[in-house]
Amino acid sequence: MGDFSKEKLLQDLSDAVVNMEEEKVVTAARRYAENNFDAYEGIDLGLACGMNRASKLYEEEEYFVSELLLCSDAMYAGLDVLRPYLKRKNDPAKHKAVIGVVQGDTHDIGKNLVKIMLETAGFDVVDLGRDVPPLDFVNKAKEIGADLIALSTLMTTTMDGMKEVIEILVEENLRDRFKVIVGGGPISRNFAQLIGADGYAPNSAEAVVLAKALVS
């Protein structure tokens, strides 16, 4: 029968993502769901945890892009199982967020996780995708009346795009209208403060905590 405790299954989810074992992820995710464990925690403490571990291995050059992609395939397979079990927190006054990866960067695994977590937390999210010019974030935020702009990058060479978004908001006298949060591998709390962002989150779970605190 095996050990189907919540902790064990969360560990299995995380390990299977790191080990690029898609079938094991799906099996663990199904067992997790069948036991009525919290799907949000399964994503956060299981799948996302595994993806964060894989990202560290990539940073340490233990893993290459090909491995990282297989890990993300495994993570998405688990997401497909757990997503229907997410209990959306229905807030009648839904907060709106614009999210995307800044221009010059096409790494969107982290951004995709944050999007899913924000939606689960009750946000209305418009995803601009990857390689997004700074002005597009501002225009879309204005268009939908967003409360929050979330910027992501995994590359040091594209970090300035985050600063540009904030500079455009300042130029257009819109800086007070939107909360801006930043995240991704090379980003730090110091960098966020330096460019005048409202906050920084090191992972998807903390991004949601931060987003909710900023818009409430």
N, C-alpha and C positions, 0 to 999 in steps of 0.2 A: 504493500500500500504506500509506503514512503511517508516522509514527513511533509504534511501540507500546512504547517503553521505559516502564519502571515510572514514572519521574519524570514523563514526558509524560502518561501516563494519569491519574496522581494529580492533575496540574494540570488536565487536562480535566474530571475529576470535580468538582473544586473550582469551576472556572470555570462549568461547566454548572449547578451548584446556584445560584451567585450570580446567574447570568443567567436563572434560572427556566426552563431548557430541559430539560424532563423526558425527551424522546426522546434528546437528546444524553447525558444522564446514563446512561440505560439502555444505550445503545450503548457508552459508555466502560466501564461496569461489566461488561458482557459480555466485552469485549475483555480487560479486566483479569483477569477470572476464567479466561478461555480460556488466558491466558498463565501460569496457575498462580501469580500473584503473591499475596502474603499478604492474605487478605480483611480481616483485622483492621486492617491498615495502610490498606487501601483505604477502610474506613469512617472511620478516625481521621484520616489525612493527606489524604484526598480529600473524602469527603462531609461529615464533621464540620468540616473546615477551611473548606469552602465555606459551611456554615451559620454558623460563627463570623464569617466575613467579612460575611455578610448581616446578622447581628445588629449588627455595628459600624455598617453603613450605616443600620440602623434607629435605633440610638442617636444617630447624627449627623443624623437626620431626612432622609436621602437616600431611604430606603425607608419605606413605610408598612406597616401590618398586612397589607394585601392582597398586597403584594410578598413580605413575609416568609412568608405562607402558601403562595404559589406556590413559593418556594424550598424550603419544608419538603416540599411535595408532590414536588418533584424529588428531594430527598434520600431520602424514603421509597421512591420508585420504585427508586433505586439500592440502597437497603438490601434491598429484596425480591430483587434479583438476587444480592447478595453474601452475604446471611445463610446460605443453604445451604452456602456454602463455608467458613464459620467452623469452625475446629477447636476444639471445646470442650476446655478443660483439665480433665480429669476428676480431681478431687480427691476421694478416697473420703470424707474428712471435710469435706463441703461447708459453707462458711460461709453463714449466712443474713443477708439484708439486707431492710430495709423502706425503700421509697423513695416520695417523693411531693412534690407542690407544696403549699406551705403555704396555709392558709385565706385566701381573698380574692383569690387569683391563679389564673388559668386558663392561663398560658403553660407548655406542657409539652414543648416541643421538646427543650430541654436535658436535662430529666429523662428523656425517652424514650431519648436517646442514652446517658446514663449507665447506664440500666437494661440496654440491649443490651450495652454494654461489660462491665458487671459479670457478666452471664450468661455472656458469652464467656470471662471470666476464671475461671469455675467457681463463681460465687456462685449460691445459690438466692435469687431475688429476688421479693418480694411488692410489687407496684406498687399503691399506694393511689390513684393518679390525681392529680387536681388539686383545689384548693380543699379541702384536708384539714384538719379541726380538730386542734389540737395533741394532744388526748387520744387521738385515733384512732391516731396514730403510736405512742404509748406502749402502748396496749392491744394493738395488733397485734404489736409487738415482744415483749411479754410472752407473748402467745399462741403465737407460733411459736418462741420462744427465739432471737430474732435476735442476731447479733453486732454488727450495724451498723444505724444509722438515718441515711438520707441525705435531707437537706432542700433543696428548691430554691425559689427565687423570682426573678422578673425585676423585681419592683416594690419600691420603697423603702417603700411604705405597708404592706407585709405582712411586712417583715423581723422585726418583733417576735414573730411567730408562731414563729419559730425559737427565740427566747429562751424562749418559753412552754413549748416541748417540754422544754427542758433544766430549766426550773424545776419542771415536773411530775415529772421523773425524780428531781430532788433531794428534792422533798417526799415521794416514795414510797420514798426510800432505794434507788433503782435506778440512780443515776448511774454507778456503777462497772461495772454489768452490760453497758452498751451503749456502743459507740463512736458518736459523732455527728459527721457531716461535713455541711458546708453549701456551697452554691454558687449561682451565678446572677449576672446582670448587675451589680446594685448591691453585691453581697457582696464583702468584702475580708478579708484575713488578720487585720487589726486587729479587724474586727467579730466574726470567729470567736472570737478570743481574748477579746474583751470579754464575749461571752455565755457563754463557757466551753465552746465546742465543741472537739472533738478535732482538727479540721483543716478546711482550706478548699482547694478546688480551682477554678482558673479555667476549666477545660474538662473534657470527658468523659474524655480520656485520662489526665490527671493525677488525676482523681477515682479512677480504678481503681488507679493506682499507690499513692495515698494509702490507699485502702480495704484493699488487700492488706497494706501495711506495718502498718496499725493492728490488723488481726485476726491477723497471723502471730505 
